[in-house]
Each structure stands twice: as structure tokens, then as C-alpha cells.
Amino acid sequence: MKVTERRLDLDGVSLFVRDVGSGPPVVLVNGIGAHTQMWRPMELALTGLRVISFDAPGAGRPDTTLLPRTMGRLADLVARMFDAMDLDRADVIGYSFGGALAQQFALQSPDRVRRLVLAATFPGRGGVPGYLSALLSVATPLRYYSRSLYEGTAGTVAGGRARHDLDHVRRLWQSRSGNAPSVAGYGLTKVL
């Protein structure tokens, strides 16, 4: 499987991008604090496709910006990444906060989104969280730094198998702990 990782200097941000495979493009947009390595299971499942993911500002390996970016400016950053990656159009999958960003990108650049898939996300400001405990769990990046805190909150935040399979949660921790978000970047992302 062909894997390319590189940094793109876009709009004052050095964006880390991972490009895997070949075929029709799929762009993966992750949640707050998440990094490209967390998409590895999707990369393996999406054979025959070109799978592109990136670390958003303040998460994984990009620069942390000094000022928060609005959802519109983050969507502009995604459009610039499309340009730099020579993508005219792609399927876009957004998870959690990345789902809200994917919605904004589709609104601003509808001709660039072939299909939009949203997972465990929200419609933006005004959206009502399912559980207060889940909202409180994502209010801090500490679950990226503390294995025990991650294990204690994964079921609430991720749901599904993470609610009852501790071995699964521990495997998820391995990919999650590699490139923790900066505290400043995480906080700036949430105030958008």
C-alpha cells in the first residue's frame, strides 16, 4: 500500500497530511484532538481508494494557531488542502467535530464534495448533546494524556463496543496516545 506523509503550508498553518492508496479519493476529517493515525482501521477497510486524512490545527502534528479559526476558515483550509493535493472532488467522511467541519466544507464548496458521510457528529452551534457526561468528557484533552481517564470515558464518548470491551478500548488507546493535541490548540478548536 502506497503511503505518503507530508506537511503543507496553507494559510499560515503547517498542515500534516497522510495520503494512502490509490483510486477515487476519500477525505477523512477527524474530531477534536484526533490525529491521522486514528484512521488506520478505515485506511485498511477502504481498499481500492485514495484515503487522505490530516491533523487539524492544534491536533496531532500541525502548528497550533495563536487565534481560533471559525468553522468557515477551517473549511477554507480544507479547500486549500484539496487544491494542494490536486483534488477536484472527493467523498468526505467527517467524524465528531470533523463531521461539523465536513458539513461546513460541503456548504461552502458543494462542487468539491461527491458524497458526504457524517458519523457521531452534530449540526454545529445550537446542537444538543446526547449526554451531558459525553460533553464533559470532550471538554478537556486530558483523555489523550491519561490512559486511565481515556479508559474511563471511552464508552461514554465513543459508545458501541467501547462501552463493554476493555481490550478494544486499550487497543484504541495505542493509536490515540501517539500524537496528543496541544492543550492550547484543543481549547481554541472548541471555542469556534
C-alpha positions as CSV (number, residue, x, y, z in Angstrom):
1,M,0.0,0.0,0.0
2,K,1.4,3.4,-1.1
3,V,1.7,5.8,1.9
4,T,2.8,9.4,1.7
5,E,3.0,11.8,4.6
6,R,3.9,15.4,4.2
7,R,3.4,18.9,5.5
8,L,1.5,21.5,3.5
9,D,2.0,25.2,4.3
10,L,-1.5,26.6,3.9
11,D,-3.0,29.9,5.2
12,G,-0.3,30.3,7.9
13,V,-0.6,26.7,9.1
14,S,1.8,23.8,8.5
15,L,-0.8,21.0,8.0
16,F,0.3,17.4,8.4
17,V,-1.4,15.2,5.7
18,R,-1.4,11.4,5.2
19,D,-2.2,10.0,1.7
20,V,-2.8,6.3,1.4
21,G,-3.5,4.0,-1.5
22,S,-4.8,4.9,-5.0
23,G,-8.1,5.2,-6.7
24,P,-11.1,7.5,-6.2
25,P,-10.3,10.0,-3.3
26,V,-11.9,9.9,0.1
27,V,-11.0,12.6,2.6
28,L,-11.3,11.8,6.3
29,V,-12.0,14.7,8.7
30,N,-11.3,13.8,12.3
31,G,-12.7,15.0,15.6
32,I,-11.3,17.4,18.2
33,G,-7.8,16.4,19.2
34,A,-7.6,13.4,16.9
35,H,-4.8,12.7,14.5
36,T,-4.3,10.8,11.3
37,Q,-3.1,7.5,12.9
38,M,-6.5,7.1,14.4
39,W,-7.9,6.5,10.9
40,R,-5.7,3.4,10.3
41,P,-8.7,0.9,10.5
42,M,-10.5,3.0,7.9
43,E,-7.4,3.0,5.6
44,L,-7.3,-0.8,5.8
45,A,-11.0,-1.1,5.1
46,L,-11.2,1.3,2.2
47,T,-9.2,-0.7,-0.3
48,G,-9.1,0.5,-3.9
49,L,-9.4,4.1,-2.8
50,R,-7.1,7.0,-2.2
51,V,-7.6,7.8,1.5
52,I,-6.5,11.3,2.6
53,S,-6.5,12.5,6.2
54,F,-5.0,15.4,8.0
55,D,-4.2,16.7,11.5
56,A,-6.3,19.8,12.2
57,P,-4.7,22.8,13.8
58,G,-3.9,22.0,17.4
59,A,-4.2,18.3,17.0
60,G,-1.6,15.7,16.1
61,R,1.4,17.2,14.3
62,P,0.3,20.6,12.9
63,D,1.1,24.0,14.2
64,T,-1.1,25.4,16.9
65,T,-2.5,28.7,15.8
66,L,-2.5,31.7,18.1
67,L,-6.1,32.7,17.4
68,P,-9.1,30.4,17.0
69,R,-10.3,29.8,13.4
70,T,-14.0,29.9,12.7
71,M,-15.7,26.9,11.1
72,G,-15.7,28.9,7.9
73,R,-11.9,29.5,8.0
74,L,-11.3,25.8,8.8
75,A,-13.5,24.9,5.8
76,D,-11.3,27.3,3.7
77,L,-8.3,25.4,5.0
78,V,-9.8,22.1,3.8
79,A,-10.4,23.7,0.4
80,R,-6.8,24.8,0.2
81,M,-5.7,21.3,1.1
82,F,-7.9,20.0,-1.8
83,D,-6.0,22.4,-4.1
84,A,-2.6,21.4,-2.8
85,M,-3.5,17.7,-3.2
86,D,-4.9,18.2,-6.7
87,L,-8.3,17.1,-5.7
88,D,-11.2,18.4,-7.7
89,R,-13.8,16.4,-5.9
90,A,-13.9,13.7,-3.3
91,D,-16.1,11.7,-0.9
92,V,-15.8,13.3,2.5
93,I,-16.2,11.4,5.8
94,G,-16.5,13.6,9.0
95,Y,-16.4,12.2,12.5
96,S,-17.5,14.1,15.6
97,F,-16.2,17.7,15.3
98,G,-14.9,16.7,11.9
99,G,-18.5,16.0,10.9
100,A,-19.4,19.6,11.7
101,L,-16.4,20.8,9.7
102,A,-17.3,18.5,6.8
103,Q,-20.8,19.9,6.8
104,Q,-19.4,23.5,6.6
105,F,-17.0,22.5,3.8
106,A,-19.9,20.9,1.9
107,L,-21.9,24.1,2.4
108,Q,-19.0,26.4,1.2
109,S,-17.7,24.1,-1.6
110,P,-20.6,21.9,-2.7
111,D,-18.9,21.2,-6.1
112,R,-15.9,19.6,-4.3
113,V,-18.0,17.0,-2.3
114,R,-19.2,14.0,-4.2
115,R,-20.7,12.3,-1.2
116,L,-20.8,13.3,2.4
117,V,-20.8,10.8,5.3
118,L,-21.3,12.0,8.9
119,A,-20.6,9.9,11.9
120,A,-21.2,10.7,15.6
121,T,-21.4,14.4,14.9
122,F,-23.6,17.4,15.5
123,P,-25.1,20.2,13.4
124,G,-23.0,23.0,14.9
125,R,-23.9,25.7,17.5
126,G,-27.3,25.0,19.0
127,G,-27.0,21.3,18.7
128,V,-28.0,19.5,21.8
129,P,-25.6,16.8,23.1
130,G,-27.0,13.4,23.7
131,Y,-25.5,13.0,27.2
132,L,-24.0,15.7,29.5
133,S,-21.3,13.2,30.6
134,A,-20.1,12.9,27.0
135,L,-20.0,16.6,26.6
136,L,-18.0,16.9,29.8
137,S,-15.6,14.2,28.7
138,V,-14.7,16.0,25.5
139,A,-14.4,19.4,27.3
140,T,-10.7,18.6,28.1
141,P,-7.9,16.9,26.2
142,L,-6.8,15.0,29.2
143,R,-8.2,11.8,27.8
144,Y,-5.4,12.0,25.2
145,Y,-2.8,12.1,28.0
146,S,-4.1,9.8,30.6
147,R,-4.8,6.1,29.8
148,S,-6.9,5.6,32.9
149,L,-9.0,8.7,32.1
150,Y,-9.4,7.5,28.5
151,E,-10.5,4.0,29.6
152,G,-13.0,5.6,32.0
153,T,-14.6,7.9,29.4
154,A,-14.3,6.0,26.1
155,G,-17.6,4.2,26.5
156,T,-19.4,7.5,27.0
157,V,-17.6,9.4,24.2
158,A,-17.4,6.6,21.6
159,G,-20.2,4.3,22.6
160,G,-20.7,1.0,20.8
161,R,-18.0,-1.6,21.5
162,A,-16.1,0.8,23.7
163,R,-18.9,0.6,26.3
164,H,-18.2,-3.1,27.1
165,D,-14.9,-4.3,25.6
166,L,-11.9,-3.1,27.7
167,D,-9.4,-4.9,25.5
168,H,-10.8,-2.9,22.5
169,V,-10.5,0.3,24.4
170,R,-6.9,-0.5,25.3
171,R,-6.1,-1.1,21.6
172,L,-7.7,2.2,20.7
173,W,-5.5,3.9,23.3
174,Q,-2.4,2.7,21.5
175,S,-3.3,4.8,18.4
176,R,-4.8,7.7,20.4
177,S,-1.8,8.3,22.6
178,G,0.8,8.8,19.8
179,N,0.2,12.4,19.0
180,A,-1.8,14.1,21.7
181,P,-3.2,17.5,20.9
182,S,-1.7,20.6,22.4
183,V,-3.8,22.0,25.2
184,A,-3.9,25.4,23.6
185,G,-4.9,24.0,20.2
186,Y,-7.6,21.8,21.7
187,G,-9.1,24.8,23.7
188,L,-9.0,27.1,20.6
189,T,-10.8,24.5,18.5
190,K,-13.7,24.3,21.0
191,V,-14.4,28.0,21.1
192,L,-15.2,28.3,17.3
